[in-house]
Amino acid sequence: MIDTILDSLNAKQYDDEIPSELQDVYDAEDYKKSQAYKKINHRFSNYTSTFSVLLTLGFFFVDGFKYVDDFARSFSENPISIALIFFGVIVLGSDILTTPLSYYKTFVIEEKFGFNKTTQKTFFLDKLKGLLMTAIVGGALLAIIIWFYDQTGTQFWLYAWGLVAVFTLFMNLFYSKLIVPLFNKQTPLEEGTLKLAIEKYAQKVGFTLDNIFVIDGSKRSTKANAYFSGFGKQKRITLYDTLINDLETDEIVAVLAHEVGHYKRKHIIYNFILSTVLTGFTLYILSLFINSPLLSASLGIDTPSFHIGLIAFGILYTPISVITGLFMNSLSRKFEYQADNFAKETFKKEALISSLKKLSKNSLSNLTPHKAYVFMHYSHPTLLERIINLKK
């Protein structure tokens, strides 16, 4: 309900006049295109949200969780096997029902506005790989956590917390090496003007950087990006090939200066610590309710179990997750300002401003979002807020 109101408030500002500081982002034709893109996505979001709500309510109404639970129990009496079958059916069923929506979003909306570069083969291979990753990695984590629960009872949350923390750290270190290659090709940045400029900047700010990679983001979309990953010797900067095509050398270095700012200001470490603390808090709250027969009964199931308790808890925990999400988004916006300031102080603010404007234009970004929507959903400050901050 809150999201619906916020979406409506945000949509009412799609036709607002562009602030004077952003007048050079769009020409008249591109601004009309941006408005059309925002409006069609808003309508599509309303359709998908309505579909999701009706699907969830219908599943509750027909005791869907009970039927899936009974189905899983018909194959095994082992709690781990039952849980894996249960969630396997839920995830697979959900993916099958939502794939047509995702397909429409990619091959109709994104295609219409010139963003889509994904082939049908890539689209469905991505789906298959994603399901396999969920089954292998998610299934393994779930199996271990249930085993902890069977062995330690309500103290399982401590062991699960440790497991998730180690797994998160591992993924931060090796995600780019182990997971990204399953979906994209990464190649070292070739010798040339851009690499020399990046190396010169890195040396200037005392940032040891041996790993600069280019990812073939253009195989799926024209939208550009860059990101920093890893710690210590495992740290690397990854540039989308679309970013290299869209921006000038100084603008790319400015974007990288922003990413280096995140590292220098220890944002990656802070985010890891905070997400770990929030995970521990969530698991502790879960441990207080997981044994409650009321959770299972609320889903129409007589036999209490870990996986049913987990589903019910996930639904009940939503208000708390909204609050923690607000906190994390607020902190993230603060970190973005700090990274921008680092780039401004160590490189060229003009280059960062022009790069942000180009990236916003090329992705048809919303330049006039509603303040309440920004507060609830944005992990980055708006383009206007970032430019005002950079010009201080």
TORLUMVEX-75292 format. One record per residue (C-alpha): residue number from 1; residue in one letter; chain; x, y, z. Coordinates in steps of 0.5 Angstrom, whole numbers. Layout:
N
- NUM_a_A_X_Y_Z
...
END
This chain:
392
- 1_m_A_0_0_0
- 2_i_A_6_5_2
- 3_d_A_9_3_-4
- 4_t_A_3_4_-9
- 5_i_A_2_11_-6
- 6_l_A_10_13_-7
- 7_d_A_10_11_-14
- 8_s_A_4_15_-15
- 9_l_A_7_21_-12
- 10_n_A_13_20_-16
- 11_a_A_9_19_-22
- 12_k_A_6_26_-21
- 13_q_A_13_29_-22
- 14_y_A_15_26_-29
- 15_d_A_12_32_-33
- 16_d_A_16_37_-28
- 17_e_A_20_42_-31
- 18_i_A_28_40_-30
- 19_p_A_32_44_-25
- 20_s_A_36_49_-28
- 21_e_A_42_46_-26
- 22_l_A_40_40_-30
- 23_q_A_38_43_-36
- 24_d_A_43_41_-41
- 25_v_A_42_33_-39
- 26_y_A_37_32_-44
- 27_d_A_35_36_-51
- 28_a_A_27_37_-52
- 29_e_A_27_30_-56
- 30_d_A_31_26_-51
- 31_y_A_27_29_-45
- 32_k_A_20_27_-48
- 33_k_A_23_20_-49
- 34_s_A_25_20_-42
- 35_q_A_18_22_-40
- 36_a_A_15_16_-44
- 37_y_A_20_11_-41
- 38_k_A_18_13_-34
- 39_k_A_11_13_-35
- 40_i_A_11_6_-39
- 41_n_A_15_3_-33
- 42_h_A_11_6_-28
- 43_r_A_5_3_-31
- 44_f_A_8_-4_-32
- 45_s_A_10_-4_-25
- 46_n_A_3_-3_-23
- 47_y_A_1_-9_-27
- 48_t_A_7_-13_-24
- 49_s_A_5_-11_-17
- 50_t_A_-2_-13_-18
- 51_f_A_-1_-19_-21
- 52_s_A_4_-21_-15
- 53_v_A_-1_-19_-10
- 54_l_A_-7_-23_-13
- 55_l_A_-2_-29_-14
- 56_t_A_0_-29_-6
- 57_l_A_-7_-28_-4
- 58_g_A_-9_-33_-8
- 59_f_A_-4_-38_-6
- 60_f_A_-6_-37_1
- 61_f_A_-13_-38_0
- 62_v_A_-12_-44_-3
- 63_d_A_-8_-47_2
- 64_g_A_-2_-47_-3
- 65_f_A_4_-48_2
- 66_k_A_0_-54_5
- 67_y_A_0_-57_-1
- 68_v_A_7_-56_-3
- 69_d_A_9_-58_4
- 70_d_A_5_-65_3
- 71_f_A_8_-66_-3
- 72_a_A_15_-65_-1
- 73_r_A_13_-70_5
- 74_s_A_11_-75_0
- 75_f_A_18_-76_-2
- 76_s_A_22_-76_5
- 77_e_A_21_-76_12
- 78_n_A_28_-72_13
- 79_p_A_27_-65_15
- 80_i_A_33_-62_10
- 81_s_A_30_-66_4
- 82_i_A_23_-64_6
- 83_a_A_25_-56_6
- 84_l_A_30_-57_0
- 85_i_A_24_-60_-4
- 86_f_A_19_-55_-1
- 87_f_A_23_-49_-3
- 88_g_A_25_-52_-10
- 89_v_A_18_-52_-12
- 90_i_A_16_-45_-9
- 91_v_A_22_-42_-13
- 92_l_A_21_-46_-19
- 93_g_A_14_-44_-19
- 94_s_A_15_-37_-18
- 95_d_A_20_-36_-23
- 96_i_A_16_-40_-29
- 97_l_A_10_-35_-27
- 98_t_A_14_-29_-27
- 99_t_A_18_-30_-33
- 100_p_A_13_-28_-38
- 101_l_A_13_-21_-34
- 102_s_A_21_-21_-35
- 103_y_A_21_-23_-42
- 104_y_A_16_-17_-43
- 105_k_A_20_-12_-40
- 106_t_A_27_-14_-43
- 107_f_A_24_-15_-50
- 108_v_A_18_-10_-51
- 109_i_A_20_-4_-46
- 110_e_A_27_-4_-46
- 111_e_A_27_-6_-54
- 112_k_A_23_0_-55
- 113_f_A_27_5_-52
- 114_g_A_34_2_-55
- 115_f_A_37_-1_-49
- 116_n_A_36_-8_-50
- 117_k_A_42_-12_-53
- 118_t_A_40_-19_-50
- 119_t_A_38_-25_-55
- 120_q_A_33_-30_-53
- 121_k_A_38_-35_-52
- 122_t_A_42_-31_-47
- 123_f_A_36_-29_-43
- 124_f_A_34_-36_-42
- 125_l_A_41_-39_-41
- 126_d_A_41_-33_-35
- 127_k_A_35_-36_-32
- 128_l_A_37_-43_-32
- 129_k_A_44_-41_-29
- 130_g_A_41_-37_-24
- 131_l_A_36_-43_-22
- 132_l_A_42_-47_-22
- 133_m_A_46_-42_-18
- 134_t_A_40_-42_-13
- 135_a_A_39_-49_-12
- 136_i_A_47_-51_-11
- 137_v_A_49_-45_-7
- 138_g_A_42_-43_-3
- 139_g_A_40_-50_-2
- 140_a_A_47_-52_1
- 141_l_A_46_-46_6
- 142_l_A_39_-48_7
- 143_a_A_41_-55_9
- 144_i_A_47_-53_13
- 145_i_A_43_-48_17
- 146_i_A_37_-53_18
- 147_w_A_42_-58_20
- 148_f_A_45_-53_26
- 149_y_A_37_-52_28
- 150_d_A_37_-60_29
- 151_q_A_43_-60_33
- 152_t_A_43_-54_37
- 153_g_A_35_-52_37
- 154_t_A_34_-45_38
- 155_q_A_42_-43_39
- 156_f_A_42_-45_31
- 157_w_A_42_-37_30
- 158_l_A_49_-36_32
- 159_y_A_52_-42_28
- 160_a_A_48_-39_22
- 161_w_A_50_-32_23
- 162_g_A_57_-35_23
- 163_l_A_56_-39_17
- 164_v_A_53_-33_13
- 165_a_A_58_-28_15
- 166_v_A_64_-33_12
- 167_f_A_60_-34_6
- 168_t_A_59_-26_5
- 169_l_A_66_-25_6
- 170_f_A_68_-30_1
- 171_m_A_63_-28_-4
- 172_n_A_66_-20_-3
- 173_l_A_73_-23_-4
- 174_f_A_72_-28_-10
- 175_y_A_65_-26_-13
- 176_s_A_68_-23_-19
- 177_k_A_73_-29_-20
- 178_l_A_68_-35_-19
- 179_i_A_61_-32_-21
- 180_v_A_61_-26_-26
- 181_p_A_65_-31_-31
- 182_l_A_59_-35_-31
- 183_f_A_55_-30_-34
- 184_n_A_60_-25_-37
- 185_k_A_67_-25_-40
- 186_q_A_72_-20_-37
- 187_t_A_78_-18_-40
- 188_p_A_84_-14_-37
- 189_l_A_84_-7_-40
- 190_e_A_88_-6_-46
- 191_e_A_94_-2_-46
- 192_g_A_93_5_-48
- 193_t_A_91_12_-46
- 194_l_A_85_10_-41
- 195_k_A_90_5_-37
- 196_l_A_95_10_-37
- 197_a_A_91_15_-34
- 198_i_A_88_11_-29
- 199_e_A_95_8_-27
- 200_k_A_97_15_-26
- 201_y_A_91_17_-22
- 202_a_A_92_11_-18
- 203_q_A_99_13_-16
- 204_k_A_97_20_-14
- 205_v_A_92_18_-9
- 206_g_A_97_12_-7
- 207_f_A_92_6_-9
- 208_t_A_95_0_-11
- 209_l_A_91_-3_-17
- 210_d_A_93_-9_-21
- 211_n_A_87_-11_-23
- 212_i_A_83_-7_-28
- 213_f_A_78_-11_-32
- 214_v_A_73_-9_-38
- 215_i_A_66_-13_-38
- 216_d_A_62_-14_-44
- 217_g_A_56_-11_-41
- 218_s_A_54_-9_-48
- 219_k_A_51_-16_-49
- 220_r_A_45_-15_-45
- 221_s_A_44_-7_-45
- 222_t_A_47_-1_-47
- 223_k_A_46_2_-40
- 224_a_A_53_3_-37
- 225_n_A_56_2_-30
- 226_a_A_63_1_-26
- 227_y_A_64_-3_-20
- 228_f_A_69_-4_-14
- 229_s_A_70_-11_-11
- 230_g_A_74_-15_-6
- 231_f_A_79_-13_-1
- 232_g_A_87_-13_-1
- 233_k_A_90_-17_-6
- 234_q_A_83_-19_-9
- 235_k_A_81_-12_-10
- 236_r_A_79_-10_-17
- 237_i_A_75_-5_-21
- 238_t_A_71_-7_-27
- 239_l_A_69_-3_-32
- 240_y_A_63_-4_-37
- 241_d_A_65_-4_-44
- 242_t_A_59_1_-45
- 243_l_A_62_6_-40
- 244_i_A_68_6_-44
- 245_n_A_64_8_-51
- 246_d_A_60_13_-47
- 247_l_A_65_17_-43
- 248_e_A_71_21_-45
- 249_t_A_78_19_-41
- 250_d_A_77_24_-36
- 251_e_A_70_22_-34
- 252_i_A_72_15_-34
- 253_v_A_78_17_-29
- 254_a_A_73_21_-25
- 255_v_A_68_15_-24
- 256_l_A_74_11_-22
- 257_a_A_76_16_-17
- 258_h_A_69_16_-14
- 259_e_A_70_8_-13
- 260_v_A_77_9_-10
- 261_g_A_73_14_-5
- 262_h_A_69_8_-3
- 263_y_A_75_4_-2
- 264_k_A_79_10_2
- 265_r_A_73_11_6
- 266_k_A_73_4_8
- 267_h_A_65_4_6
- 268_i_A_66_-3_4
- 269_i_A_68_-6_10
- 270_y_A_63_-1_14
- 271_n_A_57_-4_9
- 272_f_A_60_-11_11
- 273_i_A_60_-10_18
- 274_l_A_53_-7_18
- 275_s_A_50_-12_14
- 276_t_A_53_-18_18
- 277_v_A_50_-15_25
- 278_l_A_43_-14_21
- 279_t_A_44_-21_19
- 280_g_A_45_-23_26
- 281_f_A_39_-19_29
- 282_t_A_35_-22_24
- 283_l_A_37_-29_25
- 284_y_A_36_-28_33
- 285_i_A_29_-26_32
- 286_l_A_28_-32_28
- 287_s_A_30_-36_33
- 288_l_A_25_-33_38
- 289_f_A_19_-35_33
- 290_i_A_21_-41_29
- 291_n_A_19_-46_34
- 292_s_A_12_-43_35
- 293_p_A_6_-47_32
- 294_l_A_2_-41_31
- 295_l_A_7_-39_25
- 296_s_A_5_-46_22
- 297_a_A_-2_-45_23
- 298_s_A_-2_-39_20
- 299_l_A_-1_-42_14
- 300_g_A_-6_-48_15
- 301_i_A_-1_-53_16
- 302_d_A_-1_-57_23
- 303_t_A_6_-60_23
- 304_p_A_11_-55_25
- 305_s_A_17_-55_21
- 306_f_A_23_-50_20
- 307_h_A_22_-49_13
- 308_i_A_14_-47_14
- 309_g_A_17_-42_20
- 310_l_A_22_-39_16
- 311_i_A_16_-37_11
- 312_a_A_11_-34_16
- 313_f_A_17_-31_19
- 314_g_A_19_-28_13
- 315_i_A_12_-25_12
- 316_l_A_12_-22_19
- 317_y_A_19_-19_19
- 318_t_A_17_-15_13
- 319_p_A_16_-8_17
- 320_i_A_22_-9_21
- 321_s_A_26_-10_14
- 322_v_A_23_-4_11
- 323_i_A_26_0_17
- 324_t_A_33_-3_17
- 325_g_A_32_-2_9
- 326_l_A_31_6_10
- 327_f_A_37_6_15
- 328_m_A_42_3_10
- 329_n_A_39_7_4
- 330_s_A_40_13_8
- 331_l_A_47_11_10
- 332_s_A_49_9_3
- 333_r_A_47_16_1
- 334_k_A_52_19_6
- 335_f_A_57_14_3
- 336_e_A_56_17_-4
- 337_y_A_57_24_-2
- 338_q_A_63_22_1
- 339_a_A_66_18_-5
- 340_d_A_64_24_-9
- 341_n_A_68_29_-5
- 342_f_A_74_24_-5
- 343_a_A_73_25_-13
- 344_k_A_72_32_-13
- 345_e_A_78_33_-8
- 346_t_A_83_28_-12
- 347_f_A_81_29_-19
- 348_k_A_76_34_-23
- 349_k_A_69_35_-20
- 350_e_A_67_38_-27
- 351_a_A_69_31_-30
- 352_l_A_65_27_-25
- 353_i_A_59_32_-26
- 354_s_A_59_31_-34
- 355_s_A_60_24_-33
- 356_l_A_54_23_-28
- 357_k_A_50_27_-33
- 358_k_A_52_23_-39
- 359_l_A_50_17_-35
- 360_s_A_43_19_-33
- 361_k_A_42_21_-40
- 362_n_A_44_15_-43
- 363_s_A_39_11_-38
- 364_l_A_34_16_-39
- 365_s_A_34_17_-31
- 366_n_A_28_21_-27
- 367_l_A_31_28_-26
- 368_t_A_25_30_-22
- 369_p_A_24_24_-17
- 370_h_A_19_26_-11
- 371_k_A_23_27_-4
- 372_a_A_19_21_-1
- 373_y_A_20_16_-6
- 374_v_A_28_18_-6
- 375_f_A_28_17_2
- 376_m_A_24_10_2
- 377_h_A_28_7_-4
- 378_y_A_34_11_-7
- 379_s_A_41_8_-5
- 380_h_A_44_14_-8
- 381_p_A_43_22_-8
- 382_t_A_39_24_-14
- 383_l_A_43_27_-20
- 384_l_A_41_34_-17
- 385_e_A_43_33_-10
- 386_r_A_50_30_-12
- 387_i_A_51_36_-17
- 388_i_A_50_41_-12
- 389_n_A_54_38_-7
- 390_l_A_60_37_-12
- 391_k_A_59_45_-14
- 392_k_A_60_47_-7
END
